[in-house]
Amino acid sequence: MHTSIEILMKNLNRKLLGYFRYYGVTDNSISLNKFRDCVQRILYKILNRRSQVKSLNWDKYTLFKRIHKTQNYKIYVNIFELRKEISYIM
């Protein structure tokens, strides 16, 4: 039996949030964007493998993404502001 879509998206968003919080530092937005796009492609493939018939084309997948939103990346740590706080060490 398959995991329900709601549980799958909830777990995926939790893992994405943890990834984005860990790697969400200044000047890393290009890598975070590439990672998010890669996750989107893998999710599309996974959702198509849920049955023996190809059930999802890219247009249906974009509609699916509107309903089931995935976590967006955000820059959580600005490394340039940290230098001001630890300048006494340098």
Jmol script that loads the backbone (N, CA, C; Angstrom):
load data "model"
ATOM      1  N   MET A   1       0.826  -1.183   0.000  1.00  0.00           N
ATOM      2  CA  MET A   1       0.000   0.000   0.000  1.00  0.00           C
ATOM      3  C   MET A   1       0.876   1.254   0.000  1.00  0.00           C
ATOM      4  N   HIS A   2       0.405   2.286  -0.634  1.00  0.00           N
ATOM      5  CA  HIS A   2       1.160   3.528  -0.751  1.00  0.00           C
ATOM      6  C   HIS A   2       0.895   4.453   0.425  1.00  0.00           C
ATOM      7  N   THR A   3       1.872   5.273   0.711  1.00  0.00           N
ATOM      8  CA  THR A   3       1.698   6.330   1.700  1.00  0.00           C
ATOM      9  C   THR A   3       0.771   7.373   1.100  1.00  0.00           C
ATOM     10  N   SER A   4      -0.127   7.908   1.906  1.00  0.00           N
ATOM     11  CA  SER A   4      -1.053   8.906   1.371  1.00  0.00           C
ATOM     12  C   SER A   4      -0.290  10.165   0.972  1.00  0.00           C
ATOM     13  N   ILE A   5      -0.877  10.894   0.048  1.00  0.00           N
ATOM     14  CA  ILE A   5      -0.233  12.108  -0.467  1.00  0.00           C
ATOM     15  C   ILE A   5      -0.010  13.120   0.648  1.00  0.00           C
ATOM     16  N   GLU A   6      -0.973  13.254   1.549  1.00  0.00           N
ATOM     17  CA  GLU A   6      -0.854  14.232   2.634  1.00  0.00           C
ATOM     18  C   GLU A   6       0.341  13.916   3.529  1.00  0.00           C
ATOM     19  N   ILE A   7       0.496  12.647   3.881  1.00  0.00           N
ATOM     20  CA  ILE A   7       1.618  12.239   4.734  1.00  0.00           C
ATOM     21  C   ILE A   7       2.938  12.402   3.981  1.00  0.00           C
ATOM     22  N   LEU A   8       2.944  12.032   2.705  1.00  0.00           N
ATOM     23  CA  LEU A   8       4.146  12.179   1.885  1.00  0.00           C
ATOM     24  C   LEU A   8       4.583  13.638   1.810  1.00  0.00           C
ATOM     25  N   MET A   9       3.654  14.540   1.552  1.00  0.00           N
ATOM     26  CA  MET A   9       3.992  15.961   1.426  1.00  0.00           C
ATOM     27  C   MET A   9       4.381  16.558   2.776  1.00  0.00           C
ATOM     28  N   LYS A  10       3.735  16.103   3.841  1.00  0.00           N
ATOM     29  CA  LYS A  10       4.089  16.595   5.175  1.00  0.00           C
ATOM     30  C   LYS A  10       5.524  16.203   5.528  1.00  0.00           C
ATOM     31  N   ASN A  11       5.883  14.945   5.276  1.00  0.00           N
ATOM     32  CA  ASN A  11       7.246  14.482   5.557  1.00  0.00           C
ATOM     33  C   ASN A  11       8.269  15.168   4.653  1.00  0.00           C
ATOM     34  N   LEU A  12       7.921  15.335   3.384  1.00  0.00           N
ATOM     35  CA  LEU A  12       8.833  16.002   2.456  1.00  0.00           C
ATOM     36  C   LEU A  12       9.080  17.444   2.879  1.00  0.00           C
ATOM     37  N   ASN A  13       8.023  18.157   3.252  1.00  0.00           N
ATOM     38  CA  ASN A  13       8.183  19.552   3.665  1.00  0.00           C
ATOM     39  C   ASN A  13       8.998  19.672   4.946  1.00  0.00           C
ATOM     40  N   ARG A  14       8.836  18.727   5.848  1.00  0.00           N
ATOM     41  CA  ARG A  14       9.621  18.744   7.081  1.00  0.00           C
ATOM     42  C   ARG A  14      11.106  18.548   6.778  1.00  0.00           C
ATOM     43  N   LYS A  15      11.407  17.623   5.887  1.00  0.00           N
ATOM     44  CA  LYS A  15      12.806  17.374   5.525  1.00  0.00           C
ATOM     45  C   LYS A  15      13.393  18.545   4.733  1.00  0.00           C
ATOM     46  N   LEU A  16      12.591  19.129   3.848  1.00  0.00           N
ATOM     47  CA  LEU A  16      13.068  20.294   3.101  1.00  0.00           C
ATOM     48  C   LEU A  16      13.336  21.470   4.023  1.00  0.00           C
ATOM     49  N   LEU A  17      12.471  21.678   5.001  1.00  0.00           N
ATOM     50  CA  LEU A  17      12.670  22.778   5.938  1.00  0.00           C
ATOM     51  C   LEU A  17      13.973  22.593   6.712  1.00  0.00           C
ATOM     52  N   GLY A  18      14.245  21.374   7.158  1.00  0.00           N
ATOM     53  CA  GLY A  18      15.496  21.097   7.858  1.00  0.00           C
ATOM     54  C   GLY A  18      16.707  21.315   6.963  1.00  0.00           C
ATOM     55  N   TYR A  19      16.611  20.878   5.728  1.00  0.00           N
ATOM     56  CA  TYR A  19      17.718  21.076   4.780  1.00  0.00           C
ATOM     57  C   TYR A  19      17.951  22.559   4.533  1.00  0.00           C
ATOM     58  N   PHE A  20      16.865  23.293   4.297  1.00  0.00           N
ATOM     59  CA  PHE A  20      16.997  24.721   4.001  1.00  0.00           C
ATOM     60  C   PHE A  20      17.472  25.507   5.214  1.00  0.00           C
ATOM     61  N   ARG A  21      17.103  25.087   6.402  1.00  0.00           N
ATOM     62  CA  ARG A  21      17.601  25.777   7.594  1.00  0.00           C
ATOM     63  C   ARG A  21      19.086  25.501   7.815  1.00  0.00           C
ATOM     64  N   TYR A  22      19.529  24.310   7.474  1.00  0.00           N
ATOM     65  CA  TYR A  22      20.939  23.977   7.668  1.00  0.00           C
ATOM     66  C   TYR A  22      21.817  24.661   6.618  1.00  0.00           C
ATOM     67  N   TYR A  23      21.391  24.606   5.361  1.00  0.00           N
ATOM     68  CA  TYR A  23      22.212  25.140   4.272  1.00  0.00           C
ATOM     69  C   TYR A  23      21.795  26.542   3.838  1.00  0.00           C
ATOM     70  N   GLY A  24      20.815  27.146   4.501  1.00  0.00           N
ATOM     71  CA  GLY A  24      20.331  28.466   4.116  1.00  0.00           C
ATOM     72  C   GLY A  24      21.205  29.586   4.626  1.00  0.00           C
ATOM     73  N   VAL A  25      22.385  29.712   4.067  1.00  0.00           N
ATOM     74  CA  VAL A  25      23.309  30.784   4.439  1.00  0.00           C
ATOM     75  C   VAL A  25      23.501  31.698   3.232  1.00  0.00           C
ATOM     76  N   THR A  26      24.104  32.832   3.463  1.00  0.00           N
ATOM     77  CA  THR A  26      24.342  33.810   2.408  1.00  0.00           C
ATOM     78  C   THR A  26      25.116  33.179   1.248  1.00  0.00           C
ATOM     79  N   ASP A  27      24.782  33.581   0.041  1.00  0.00           N
ATOM     80  CA  ASP A  27      25.437  33.139  -1.200  1.00  0.00           C
ATOM     81  C   ASP A  27      25.220  31.666  -1.511  1.00  0.00           C
ATOM     82  N   ASN A  28      24.230  31.034  -0.932  1.00  0.00           N
ATOM     83  CA  ASN A  28      23.946  29.639  -1.227  1.00  0.00           C
ATOM     84  C   ASN A  28      22.588  29.485  -1.911  1.00  0.00           C
ATOM     85  N   SER A  29      21.987  30.571  -2.348  1.00  0.00           N
ATOM     86  CA  SER A  29      20.640  30.493  -2.910  1.00  0.00           C
ATOM     87  C   SER A  29      20.613  29.749  -4.244  1.00  0.00           C
ATOM     88  N   ILE A  30      21.668  29.820  -5.029  1.00  0.00           N
ATOM     89  CA  ILE A  30      21.700  29.104  -6.309  1.00  0.00           C
ATOM     90  C   ILE A  30      21.670  27.600  -6.066  1.00  0.00           C
ATOM     91  N   SER A  31      22.452  27.131  -5.111  1.00  0.00           N
ATOM     92  CA  SER A  31      22.469  25.699  -4.785  1.00  0.00           C
ATOM     93  C   SER A  31      21.142  25.253  -4.189  1.00  0.00           C
ATOM     94  N   LEU A  32      20.543  26.087  -3.357  1.00  0.00           N
ATOM     95  CA  LEU A  32      19.247  25.739  -2.776  1.00  0.00           C
ATOM     96  C   LEU A  32      18.173  25.666  -3.852  1.00  0.00           C
ATOM     97  N   ASN A  33      18.238  26.549  -4.825  1.00  0.00           N
ATOM     98  CA  ASN A  33      17.275  26.531  -5.918  1.00  0.00           C
ATOM     99  C   ASN A  33      17.445  25.273  -6.770  1.00  0.00           C
ATOM    100  N   LYS A  34      18.690  24.891  -7.055  1.00  0.00           N
ATOM    101  CA  LYS A  34      18.953  23.660  -7.806  1.00  0.00           C
ATOM    102  C   LYS A  34      18.452  22.441  -7.040  1.00  0.00           C
ATOM    103  N   PHE A  35      18.687  22.427  -5.734  1.00  0.00           N
ATOM    104  CA  PHE A  35      18.232  21.309  -4.909  1.00  0.00           C
ATOM    105  C   PHE A  35      16.710  21.213  -4.930  1.00  0.00           C
ATOM    106  N   ARG A  36      16.025  22.358  -4.788  1.00  0.00           N
ATOM    107  CA  ARG A  36      14.563  22.361  -4.799  1.00  0.00           C
ATOM    108  C   ARG A  36      14.027  21.861  -6.137  1.00  0.00           C
ATOM    109  N   ASP A  37      14.646  22.281  -7.256  1.00  0.00           N
ATOM    110  CA  ASP A  37      14.213  21.820  -8.571  1.00  0.00           C
ATOM    111  C   ASP A  37      14.437  20.320  -8.735  1.00  0.00           C
ATOM    112  N   CYS A  38      15.543  19.828  -8.205  1.00  0.00           N
ATOM    113  CA  CYS A  38      15.828  18.389  -8.260  1.00  0.00           C
ATOM    114  C   CYS A  38      14.792  17.602  -7.463  1.00  0.00           C
ATOM    115  N   VAL A  39      14.434  18.110  -6.295  1.00  0.00           N
ATOM    116  CA  VAL A  39      13.411  17.453  -5.472  1.00  0.00           C
ATOM    117  C   VAL A  39      12.077  17.444  -6.208  1.00  0.00           C
ATOM    118  N   GLN A  40      11.752  18.526  -6.911  1.00  0.00           N
ATOM    119  CA  GLN A  40      10.498  18.591  -7.663  1.00  0.00           C
ATOM    120  C   GLN A  40      10.467  17.528  -8.763  1.00  0.00           C
ATOM    121  N   ARG A  41      11.583  17.353  -9.479  1.00  0.00           N
ATOM    122  CA  ARG A  41      11.631  16.336 -10.532  1.00  0.00           C
ATOM    123  C   ARG A  41      11.519  14.931  -9.952  1.00  0.00           C
ATOM    124  N   ILE A  42      12.180  14.685  -8.837  1.00  0.00           N
ATOM    125  CA  ILE A  42      12.116  13.361  -8.212  1.00  0.00           C
ATOM    126  C   ILE A  42      10.709  13.084  -7.690  1.00  0.00           C
ATOM    127  N   LEU A  43      10.065  14.097  -7.117  1.00  0.00           N
ATOM    128  CA  LEU A  43       8.687  13.929  -6.646  1.00  0.00           C
ATOM    129  C   LEU A  43       7.761  13.603  -7.806  1.00  0.00           C
ATOM    130  N   TYR A  44       7.953  14.230  -8.948  1.00  0.00           N
ATOM    131  CA  TYR A  44       7.159  13.941 -10.146  1.00  0.00           C
ATOM    132  C   TYR A  44       7.325  12.477 -10.554  1.00  0.00           C
ATOM    133  N   LYS A  45       8.563  11.992 -10.545  1.00  0.00           N
ATOM    134  CA  LYS A  45       8.815  10.593 -10.900  1.00  0.00           C
ATOM    135  C   LYS A  45       8.181   9.640  -9.892  1.00  0.00           C
ATOM    136  N   ILE A  46       8.285   9.977  -8.611  1.00  0.00           N
ATOM    137  CA  ILE A  46       7.724   9.112  -7.573  1.00  0.00           C
ATOM    138  C   ILE A  46       6.213   9.028  -7.697  1.00  0.00           C
ATOM    139  N   LEU A  47       5.582  10.166  -7.937  1.00  0.00           N
ATOM    140  CA  LEU A  47       4.125  10.169  -8.061  1.00  0.00           C
ATOM    141  C   LEU A  47       3.669   9.406  -9.297  1.00  0.00           C
ATOM    142  N   ASN A  48       4.474   9.375 -10.344  1.00  0.00           N
ATOM    143  CA  ASN A  48       4.123   8.593 -11.529  1.00  0.00           C
ATOM    144  C   ASN A  48       4.321   7.103 -11.316  1.00  0.00           C
ATOM    145  N   ARG A  49       5.139   6.715 -10.376  1.00  0.00           N
ATOM    146  CA  ARG A  49       5.384   5.292 -10.116  1.00  0.00           C
ATOM    147  C   ARG A  49       4.362   4.673  -9.176  1.00  0.00           C
ATOM    148  N   ARG A  50       3.422   5.454  -8.708  1.00  0.00           N
ATOM    149  CA  ARG A  50       2.452   4.939  -7.747  1.00  0.00           C
ATOM    150  C   ARG A  50       1.476   3.959  -8.386  1.00  0.00           C
ATOM    151  N   SER A  51       1.359   3.983  -9.689  1.00  0.00           N
ATOM    152  CA  SER A  51       0.520   3.006 -10.380  1.00  0.00           C
ATOM    153  C   SER A  51       1.281   2.517 -11.605  1.00  0.00           C
ATOM    154  N   GLN A  52       0.751   1.493 -12.258  1.00  0.00           N
ATOM    155  CA  GLN A  52       1.438   0.944 -13.420  1.00  0.00           C
ATOM    156  C   GLN A  52       1.206   1.791 -14.669  1.00  0.00           C
ATOM    157  N   VAL A  53       0.225   2.674 -14.602  1.00  0.00           N
ATOM    158  CA  VAL A  53      -0.088   3.550 -15.724  1.00  0.00           C
ATOM    159  C   VAL A  53       0.444   4.944 -15.405  1.00  0.00           C
ATOM    160  N   LYS A  54       1.001   5.594 -16.409  1.00  0.00           N
ATOM    161  CA  LYS A  54       1.480   6.960 -16.186  1.00  0.00           C
ATOM    162  C   LYS A  54       0.269   7.846 -15.915  1.00  0.00           C
ATOM    163  N   SER A  55       0.132   8.261 -14.687  1.00  0.00           N
ATOM    164  CA  SER A  55      -1.069   8.975 -14.279  1.00  0.00           C
ATOM    165  C   SER A  55      -0.898  10.481 -14.254  1.00  0.00           C
ATOM    166  N   LEU A  56       0.313  10.951 -14.383  1.00  0.00           N
ATOM    167  CA  LEU A  56       0.578  12.369 -14.194  1.00  0.00           C
ATOM    168  C   LEU A  56       1.441  12.894 -15.341  1.00  0.00           C
ATOM    169  N   ASN A  57       0.938  13.898 -16.045  1.00  0.00           N
ATOM    170  CA  ASN A  57       1.806  14.616 -16.970  1.00  0.00           C
ATOM    171  C   ASN A  57       2.242  15.899 -16.281  1.00  0.00           C
ATOM    172  N   TRP A  58       3.076  16.691 -16.949  1.00  0.00           N
ATOM    173  CA  TRP A  58       3.644  17.859 -16.280  1.00  0.00           C
ATOM    174  C   TRP A  58       2.571  18.904 -15.978  1.00  0.00           C
ATOM    175  N   ASP A  59       1.559  19.018 -16.823  1.00  0.00           N
ATOM    176  CA  ASP A  59       0.480  19.979 -16.563  1.00  0.00           C
ATOM    177  C   ASP A  59      -0.312  19.595 -15.316  1.00  0.00           C
ATOM    178  N   LYS A  60      -0.619  18.322 -15.184  1.00  0.00           N
ATOM    179  CA  LYS A  60      -1.322  17.861 -13.979  1.00  0.00           C
ATOM    180  C   LYS A  60      -0.439  18.028 -12.745  1.00  0.00           C
ATOM    181  N   TYR A  61       0.852  17.844 -12.929  1.00  0.00           N
ATOM    182  CA  TYR A  61       1.770  18.001 -11.806  1.00  0.00           C
ATOM    183  C   TYR A  61       1.824  19.448 -11.331  1.00  0.00           C
ATOM    184  N   THR A  62       1.781  20.407 -12.247  1.00  0.00           N
ATOM    185  CA  THR A  62       1.760  21.813 -11.827  1.00  0.00           C
ATOM    186  C   THR A  62       0.479  22.128 -11.072  1.00  0.00           C
ATOM    187  N   LEU A  63      -0.639  21.520 -11.466  1.00  0.00           N
ATOM    188  CA  LEU A  63      -1.877  21.688 -10.695  1.00  0.00           C
ATOM    189  C   LEU A  63      -1.743  21.051  -9.315  1.00  0.00           C
ATOM    190  N   PHE A  64      -1.096  19.894  -9.264  1.00  0.00           N
ATOM    191  CA  PHE A  64      -0.859  19.217  -7.994  1.00  0.00           C
ATOM    192  C   PHE A  64      -0.013  20.090  -7.068  1.00  0.00           C
ATOM    193  N   LYS A  65       1.008  20.760  -7.633  1.00  0.00           N
ATOM    194  CA  LYS A  65       1.879  21.615  -6.820  1.00  0.00           C
ATOM    195  C   LYS A  65       1.141  22.829  -6.272  1.00  0.00           C
ATOM    196  N   ARG A  66       0.125  23.298  -6.997  1.00  0.00           N
ATOM    197  CA  ARG A  66      -0.664  24.420  -6.477  1.00  0.00           C
ATOM    198  C   ARG A  66      -1.466  24.011  -5.248  1.00  0.00           C
ATOM    199  N   ILE A  67      -1.939  22.788  -5.236  1.00  0.00           N
ATOM    200  CA  ILE A  67      -2.731  22.298  -4.099  1.00  0.00           C
ATOM    201  C   ILE A  67      -1.818  21.894  -2.953  1.00  0.00           C
ATOM    202  N   HIS A  68      -0.804  21.103  -3.264  1.00  0.00           N
ATOM    203  CA  HIS A  68       0.131  20.604  -2.255  1.00  0.00           C
ATOM    204  C   HIS A  68       1.441  21.370  -2.395  1.00  0.00           C
ATOM    205  N   LYS A  69       1.571  22.435  -1.673  1.00  0.00           N
ATOM    206  CA  LYS A  69       2.746  23.304  -1.771  1.00  0.00           C
ATOM    207  C   LYS A  69       3.947  22.644  -1.097  1.00  0.00           C
ATOM    208  N   THR A  70       5.111  22.867  -1.696  1.00  0.00           N
ATOM    209  CA  THR A  70       6.348  22.409  -1.075  1.00  0.00           C
ATOM    210  C   THR A  70       7.048  23.599  -0.433  1.00  0.00           C
ATOM    211  N   GLN A  71       7.917  23.285   0.475  1.00  0.00           N
ATOM    212  CA  GLN A  71       8.635  24.301   1.240  1.00  0.00           C
ATOM    213  C   GLN A  71       9.558  25.096   0.320  1.00  0.00           C
ATOM    214  N   ASN A  72       9.517  26.409   0.425  1.00  0.00           N
ATOM    215  CA  ASN A  72      10.449  27.262  -0.315  1.00  0.00           C
ATOM    216  C   ASN A  72      11.688  27.508   0.529  1.00  0.00           C
ATOM    217  N   TYR A  73      12.789  27.752  -0.145  1.00  0.00           N
ATOM    218  CA  TYR A  73      14.018  28.017   0.596  1.00  0.00           C
ATOM    219  C   TYR A  73      14.046  29.466   1.059  1.00  0.00           C
ATOM    220  N   LYS A  74      14.829  29.693   2.077  1.00  0.00           N
ATOM    221  CA  LYS A  74      14.989  31.017   2.652  1.00  0.00           C
ATOM    222  C   LYS A  74      16.401  31.091   3.217  1.00  0.00           C
ATOM    223  N   ILE A  75      17.003  32.261   3.143  1.00  0.00           N
ATOM    224  CA  ILE A  75      18.322  32.463   3.733  1.00  0.00           C
ATOM    225  C   ILE A  75      18.111  32.756   5.217  1.00  0.00           C
ATOM    226  N   TYR A  76      18.542  31.840   6.066  1.00  0.00           N
ATOM    227  CA  TYR A  76      18.337  31.963   7.504  1.00  0.00           C
ATOM    228  C   TYR A  76      19.500  32.651   8.204  1.00  0.00           C
ATOM    229  N   VAL A  77      20.705  32.509   7.664  1.00  0.00           N
ATOM    230  CA  VAL A  77      21.885  33.073   8.317  1.00  0.00           C
ATOM    231  C   VAL A  77      22.627  33.950   7.319  1.00  0.00           C
ATOM    232  N   ASN A  78      22.834  35.192   7.701  1.00  0.00           N
ATOM    233  CA  ASN A  78      23.634  36.106   6.897  1.00  0.00           C
ATOM    234  C   ASN A  78      25.047  36.102   7.472  1.00  0.00           C
ATOM    235  N   ILE A  79      25.971  35.495   6.740  1.00  0.00           N
ATOM    236  CA  ILE A  79      27.325  35.339   7.284  1.00  0.00           C
ATOM    237  C   ILE A  79      28.059  36.666   7.375  1.00  0.00           C
ATOM    238  N   PHE A  80      27.613  37.661   6.639  1.00  0.00           N
ATOM    239  CA  PHE A  80      28.273  38.960   6.707  1.00  0.00           C
ATOM    240  C   PHE A  80      27.917  39.697   7.993  1.00  0.00           C
ATOM    241  N   GLU A  81      26.723  39.451   8.526  1.00  0.00           N
ATOM    242  CA  GLU A  81      26.351  40.052   9.809  1.00  0.00           C
ATOM    243  C   GLU A  81      27.047  39.357  10.971  1.00  0.00           C
ATOM    244  N   LEU A  82      27.393  38.085  10.811  1.00  0.00           N
ATOM    245  CA  LEU A  82      28.092  37.356  11.870  1.00  0.00           C
ATOM    246  C   LEU A  82      29.493  37.910  12.087  1.00  0.00           C
ATOM    247  N   ARG A  83      30.090  38.429  11.067  1.00  0.00           N
ATOM    248  CA  ARG A  83      31.452  38.964  11.204  1.00  0.00           C
ATOM    249  C   ARG A  83      31.488  40.133  12.178  1.00  0.00           C
ATOM    250  N   LYS A  84      30.436  40.917  12.212  1.00  0.00           N
ATOM    251  CA  LYS A  84      30.388  42.046  13.134  1.00  0.00           C
ATOM    252  C   LYS A  84      30.378  41.565  14.582  1.00  0.00           C
ATOM    253  N   GLU A  85      29.673  40.453  14.822  1.00  0.00           N
ATOM    254  CA  GLU A  85      29.546  39.939  16.184  1.00  0.00           C
ATOM    255  C   GLU A  85      30.817  39.255  16.669  1.00  0.00           C
ATOM    256  N   ILE A  86      31.576  38.646  15.759  1.00  0.00           N
ATOM    257  CA  ILE A  86      32.771  37.910  16.184  1.00  0.00           C
ATOM    258  C   ILE A  86      34.051  38.616  15.744  1.00  0.00           C
ATOM    259  N   SER A  87      33.963  39.898  15.465  1.00  0.00           N
ATOM    260  CA  SER A  87      35.141  40.614  14.969  1.00  0.00           C
ATOM    261  C   SER A  87      36.254  40.686  16.015  1.00  0.00           C
ATOM    262  N   TYR A  88      35.901  40.578  17.295  1.00  0.00           N
ATOM    263  CA  TYR A  88      36.936  40.631  18.329  1.00  0.00           C
ATOM    264  C   TYR A  88      37.826  39.397  18.303  1.00  0.00           C
ATOM    265  N   ILE A  89      37.361  38.304  17.725  1.00  0.00           N
ATOM    266  CA  ILE A  89      38.155  37.078  17.644  1.00  0.00           C
ATOM    267  C   ILE A  89      39.202  37.206  16.543  1.00  0.00           C
ATOM    268  N   MET A  90      38.861  37.875  15.477  1.00  0.00           N
ATOM    269  CA  MET A  90      39.761  37.993  14.329  1.00  0.00           C
ATOM    270  C   MET A  90      40.792  38.962  14.651  1.00  0.00           C
TER     271      MET A  90
END
end "model"
wireframe off; spacefill off
backbone 0.3
color backbone group
